[in-house]
Amino acid sequence: MVTRTVDLRSDTVTKPTEAMRAAMACADVDDDVLGADPTAQRFEEEIARIMGKEVALFVPSGTMGNLISVLVHCDVRGSEVILGDNSHIHIYENGGISTIGGVHPKTVKNNPDGTMDIDQIEAAIRNPDGALYYPTTRLICLENTHANCGGKCISVDYTDKVGELARKHDLKLHIDGARIFNASVALGVPVHRLVQAADSVSVCLSKGLGAPVGSVIVGNKDFITKAKRLRKTLGGGMRQVGILCAAAFVALQDNVAKLADDHKKAKIFADGLKEVKQLSVDASSVETNMVFFDINEGSLLSPGSLCQALEKFGVLAMPVSSTSVRVVIHHQISESDIYYALTCIKQAVQEIILPNGTAK
Ligand SMILES: Cc1ncc(COP(=O)(O)O)c(C=O)c1O
């Protein structure tokens, strides 16, 4: 019988800590839709300060944070947003910017490091002379860290350059910063500096930071005033939301400092995987808390069979394509969990591939 669970599917799986539960239990709350929740207000002020933006707004999820941000920047019919073809907004958010917001996506290829070539972004900006035919480019979106590119960090230099380009063409820049604190820690750049060029940022509190629920968007007063209205439209106005903000406060205070440890453990994990000859991993590409690894061609494993076999040991990982598996480290994964998971992977591979070279 398995007695140990090592959940590496995502950094969204964390459970609230005792400190979070205690803070939630005694949070001072009121009706936030009426603008009266003191804990929400304190939290929003603090995160706006940390992010170096005028105002912040707590929202239920990263998806809603991105949707609201894109819709605020693209509030005129016929608007277009430039974003990465491998970005979370484009792939995993139900096409909400189009289906709900009527915003047209113009994708630019994401490089393996999560960036888009600046000249390709510039080439994607619509020529205003074609206004009769073309949608109007209003926004560029970046994602930092870039989840589908393995949790890669987008540098401050690159972000500044995209910001300059946006200003040159009178566009806005939004950052899907679901894991911006991971990027800030890994790059050694204060988070406010990393997002300085952005008009808005959406930050997930329930990923690496470990809060149970919520995201926050930051920007200037005008942006947040419009965002607040849209949040209500989308059903994201919550009443005694200070309960959630209290946990997020603890997450900010206690867990940012732990992210460097998560990144170190991700490296240990990736290095350990190199010993399994049926798998391949580029350990040097691990920059933050994510490790993507491939099943070697010709091996009798598949991501599905490996993850299924691992489940029997209580180790949970996520198949992400027909050849690769994703593992995400978070603050509730210890170094001993990492070594346990590596041992289980070796054992699972042996169990699937029989000594005579055939698969079970
Ligand atoms: C990069 C990125 N952006 C946005 C989101 C959406 O966040 P949520 O799951 O809170 O809607 C995710 C979720 O995994 C993500 O990885």
The ligand as an ORCA input file, in Angstrom:
! r2SCAN-3c Opt
* xyz 0 1
  C       1.275     30.785    -17.420
  C      -0.108     30.656    -16.884
  N      -0.955     31.679    -17.025
  C      -2.217     31.635    -16.563
  C      -2.686     30.514    -15.931
  C      -4.130     30.460    -15.486
  O      -4.261     30.429    -14.134
  P      -5.593     29.811    -13.438
  O      -5.405     28.331    -13.458
  O      -5.565     30.399    -12.074
  O      -6.754     30.256    -14.235
  C      -1.848     29.410    -15.759
  C      -2.348     28.194    -15.088
  O      -1.724     27.169    -15.005
  C      -0.522     29.474    -16.241
  O       0.324     28.457    -16.131
*
